[in-house]
Amino acid sequence: MMKFLLMMMFMMIFCFKKKMFWMVQMLLFLMMFMFMNMTINVYNFTNLSYMLGMDMISFGMILLSIWICSLMLMASESLYKNNFYLGFFVFNILLLLMMLYLTFSIMNLFMFYLFFEASLIPTLMLIIGWGYQPERIQAGMYLLFYTLFMSLPLLLGIFYIYNEINYMMMYMLKFNNMNIMLLYLSMVMAFLVKMPMYFVHLWLPKAHVEAPISGSMILAGVMLKLGGYGLMRVLVFMQKMNLKLGYLWIIISLVGGTYISLKCLCQIDIKSLIAYSSVAHMGLVIGGIMTMNYWGYIGSYIMMIGHGLCSSGMFCLSNINYERLSSRSMFLNKGMMNFMPSMSLWWFLLASSNMAAPPSLNLMGEISLIISLVSWSKISMIMLMLISFFSAAYSLYLYSFTQHGKYNMGIYSFYGGVSREYLMLMLHWFPLNMLILKIDYLMIWF
């Protein structure tokens, strides 16, 4: 595990060299395939070195992080053309990847907290440094204060646990049962804000709309998954308390998911719509984890991987339109089928994956989550039906509104997609829809 960390550290040297932008990206792809071929034990932590190690959950999340980071560089060609602080940008992305890698692979609870919070800094720099509108400062503050406000109790909770049992290895914590309500709330709330759960979700659409494409991709692709990953690790030793209070989060998530889905139908900014749809999807993930059963756990994991690829791809598409038209408004991005018919296919493929059409991972995740939530309570079926229906509704609304209709007469010059963009979309869509062939790996590991 340490070798990949060193590889990332030495890649940082390339940031200060000229014309090394694509070199870093190729090395990230190389690292991805090296990591993919690591031997992994399905039941225990493997590849141990120092404090690092990985089990199946970490494995999927680290793969997702490396994949999305390499695609972020591919998506940011406009920075490369303008040479806009390029070295610092690549350095920032590698730093972020290191933080995420350490967050997912570290086995010490306190160190996990440390890197969990540290991953916020490069994200903030991406939004404030390379964002488009002046409101990005406000969006950065929202992101910072929402997540920091709830993470102090998490730190105190971790100190309390250490004080009580004198060790912090995540694998060992499962032999304890902490039945304290205040501790439970302090441990869980930080992750719920990060997910984000409805009521504490306001930072997400703001951050997405103001972030550059790379910022949006990493936010949607990996940062939201930190919350789910944290919950999966923490609830293992808080089961008794979760049995008493878990219903609360499930209710908020399901009702909130339905309401947010309706809110998606009101959006006129493409990025904003995709960001709100993330909140609805993550609501289902929270519900699945909180039911504390096998199907929910696995469904949440599959949904997180699927949503990471799908949402990131959707943001890429919105950015491709934004680079052409300098606008993300749905009223101006109309009739795109006339200009870029082949891009229209990718819009369709990713929008259909977003509404969990087969053969995407989202479908598999959603089926598992529906099974788990209905087995938890039959009444949840009402909300699940609404969420599923509206998710199809807003995905189709997004697709039909942008691709059909009379195009904007204000467009005076235009060019079709370039191979880099099609490759980038292919690399989002292919794993998203082909991993379903290996779904047995994801279903039996637990």
C-alpha angles and dihedrals in degrees: 000000000000093000093067090050090053090046090056092046093053091045087063088072088068090061090073095049124086121250094012098118097105091038090063090048093052090048090052090053089049090051090049093057092043090053093045090060095054114123111248133192111220097213108036143034110279139181091044119189124158105320094336129099139130142224127185096286093051091045095059094042094050091049089051091049095051092044095050093045092053090048090049090063089048091052095048099070093127088067089050092052094048092039088225105177088313099168093051090047093055090044089053093051092048090048090051091048090051091052092049092046090052092045092055098039104039115101100197114093096217094048088049089056091048095054092037088062095036091060086067093068100062089043090053090049090051092052097043096037103042104020121122109227131049089243088074090093090059091045090052091051091050090051093047100045098041091053098037094047092064097035097070091067087049090055091049089048091053090050090051092051091050091049091053103043104016099227138074110196107136093217092057096045091077089074090067130072115206107197100182120122098207092049090049093052093046092050097045105039096066090057093045090055090049093050085045111238119200111274091034095049100094095100093060104065089041094051092045096050093049098039124096116246093269090051092050092048095052093042094052096033104047116352094069089051092060088074094052092045091050092050091050090054098042102043090060090079097032100058099126093052092045091055088060099042107021093093089066094062092043092054093047091048097048096044090041091048091054092047094046090050088057089047089055089063089059097053121110096179111082095213091047091054093051090047093052091047087057089058090053092049093047088051088064090048092053089048091051095049093045094054085066095211132125098255093047093050094049093041090053091050094049091044091052093052092044095046091048092059097037098046092045090052091050091053089051089055093049089050092051088057092044092054090055101041103022088227137090096195115125090220091062098036094067132131093019090155088075093058105033111019094168091050086055088064091056091048088054095046095049095040089052090050088049090059090048100253117166136295093029126108087238089068093052091047093047093049091052092046093049090050091050096045094045091049088051093052132349092215090066086071090081094058093041090054091051094046092049093047095047093045088060089044098054093041090054091043090055093046099044095042095052099038104039135048134055112322123238112271091210091077106104101170133021142167132198127244121294125224092255090062095047091048090050092053091045090054089054096045101040099061090039092059102027098051087072086076088063096042091124088073091056094044103049104038098091 
